[in-house]
Amino acid sequence: MNNIYKKNIDNILSQKYLSYAISTIISRSLPDVRDGLKPVHRRIIYSMYQLKLFNSSSYKKSARIVGDVMGKFHPHGDQAIYDSLVRMAQNFSTRIKIVDGQGNFGNIDGDNPAAMRYTEARLQKYANYFFDGIEENSVNFKENYDGQNLEPEVLPSQLPNILINGAMGIAVGMATNIPPHNVVELIDALKLILRKDKVSLSEILKIINGPDLPTGGSIILETNEKKEIYKYGKGSFTINSQYQIEELKNGLYQIVVTEIPFQVNKVKIIEQLANNINNKKLPLDDVVDESDENIRIVLRPKTRNINAKKLISLCFKLTDLSIKYSCNFNVLIDGLEPKQVGIIEILSNFLQHRKISIKRKSNFNIEKLKKRLEILKGYQIVFKNLNSIIKIIRTKDNPKKELIKKFKLSDLQCESILSMRLGSLRKIDEKNIKDEIQNK
């Protein structure tokens, strides 16, 4: 059946594009301020939790994990899911790895990881902090895309992962770029916020020195620039490579780069240096990559008379040995509202999330204890009136109704009594019940 819409096409297109933009912002590109995860990362972590792939368990094929995520929670391309899994396993992409990968998961040179059928993965120990009370009603669950499974709306994270590992994403009309930070500094800042009613940005910035990048490098950040970034969630800073000057024979020297800027491809830097040497823009004789697990790029000057500091400054200017990193603290508040926020608002939102999840977990356990105590008190009634209860169960057509009426039992107590095994009616079990009531 064909529907004819008598509307202006401009209005229809703007409405549809707005719906698409909102969907992209909420469901794909921006991280939730509470657990610092985008939906795809949350689904990968939760799927691995369901598969019991903890840091103490054995590894499982990445293809199995990707298939599980795609089939249950994330109906998108398998390669997109695998790319997200790989990124969480790279120590040069995240401050603290969430996934422990076995096999070729790519490298800082920009080489691609092996296909998902070859690599294996499990959760890192750090991932345990995402599941505090997940089975104790600490967070809400929602139906997945086909209504067959439930997935958490947000993970009950115990740490501010949004700032620990940072985030990067491009949506429609907005983008996010949050650098990683030091976990110890962040915890100290959270303690300060909990201790004081109102904390100023200056007090927070006395604790948090700035970003803490996994690839190292030297961050050039003026005090006013730092305040601007952490107050409004927008700004930029410079990352310079770390280097040292090694003296050689006959007054010669070489410059050795040991740390490069965050998210920069090492091979790209070497190519840039080589091109500038060929174009005679850099007075270098050669550039050699001697890296193993550690970065070691050797720059050899043409003559001993070239000033080392001027030479490295020129290298910084012409290559990605020095980059400008733009910050954009765009996050989702409560999983729904995209907003650019400062560091105090990020930490306050995280603390609010922790308070809610801890309260929900506590209430769940209190209710669980109350139910258990109610059942145990019902069992005590059984031991006091054992023969009468057995007689009612054996002779009455509706023993449940009779038991509730005669012994003033609750529905829960009665159901528990009727489902008791005969083997649990021993004297020792009566003593165990008394001890358990006293210990609750």
C-alpha positions, 0 to 999 in steps of 0.5 A: 500500500502506497502512502502519499505525503503532502508535505514540504520535502525540506521539512521531511528531510530535516525531521529525518536527518534530525532523528538520524543525528540524535540516534548517532549521538546517543547510540554510537558516537558519544560516551556516557559520562557515568561509565565512560563507554560507548554502546559498542564498548559496553556491549563487548564488555558485558558480553565477555562478562556473560561468557565469564572471560575474566582475567583468571579464566582462559582466553576465547577466540575473538571471533566468538566474542564478536559473534556473541556481541553481534547476535545478542546486543549490537546488530552492526558490522562484525569488523566495527565490533572487532575494531572496538575490541582491538582498541581496548586491548592496545596499551598505546591507545588506552591508559589502562587496558580493559581487554587482555589480547593474545595474538597480533592486536596491531602496533604503534606503527599502524600495522593492522591486527590479525583477523579475528579468527586468529586472535584471542581475548579475555577481560583485564583485571581493571574490567572487574571495576565495571561490574559492582553489583550488576547482578544486585539491581545496581543498574537498570536493564533494557531489552536488546534490539530484538527483545530476546535478551536484556542488556545494562543501560550503563555499567555500575563502574567504580572508577571514572573511566571517562577520564582514565581512558578518555574517549574519541568519537565523531557524531553529527554536528558534534565530536568528543575528544577526551585525553586519558588521565592519571587514575591516582590523581582522579581518585584524590580529586573525587575524595576532595569533592566528597569531603567538601560541599563546594570545590573550586576548579583551582583546588581540583587542578592542584591535584590533577596535573593534566592529561596522562598519556599512554605513549608518554611525551611532554605536554606543553600546557599553560595555566590559563589554557589548562583552566580553560580546558577543564572549566569549559571542556574545550581547548588544546595543548601541545604534545612534544616527543621526549628525546635525549642527546647521545654523545658519540666519538669525535664530537659527534652526537645523535638525537634519540626519540624515546616517546612520541605523541598520543595517537600518532603513527610511528611509521608516519613520523619516520616517513615525514622525517625521510621526506624532509631529508630528501627535500633538504628541509632538515639537516639530517644525515639519516633517520633510523628506527631502532625500536623494539618494545620501546620507542627508539628513533635515532636522528643523525645530524649531517655535521657536528656543528649543528645545534642539537636543540635548534635541530630538534625544534625544526623536526618538531615544526616539520613533523608529527614529533610535535602535535596540537591535541584538541580537547572536546569534553562532549559526553552523554548525561544520564545516557540521553543528553549530549553536553559539553562539560568541565571536569567538576561536572564530569566527576560530580556526575560520576559520583552521583552514579556511584551513590545511586548504584551503591544505594540500589545494591544495598537495598537489594541485599537488605531485601534479600536478607529480610526474605531469608530471615522470614524464611528462617523464622518459618523454618523455626515454626516447622521444628516447633510444630513438626508433627502437626505440619506433617499431618496437615501436609499429608491429610489436607487437600489444600495444605498451604491454606491450612498452614497459613491459617493455623500458624499465621505464616506468610506466603513466602514462608509457606512456599519455603516450608512446602518445598523443604526436603525431608533430609533438612529436618535433622536436629543439626539443621535446626541448630544451623538455622538458629545460628544463621538467624543470629549472624544475619 
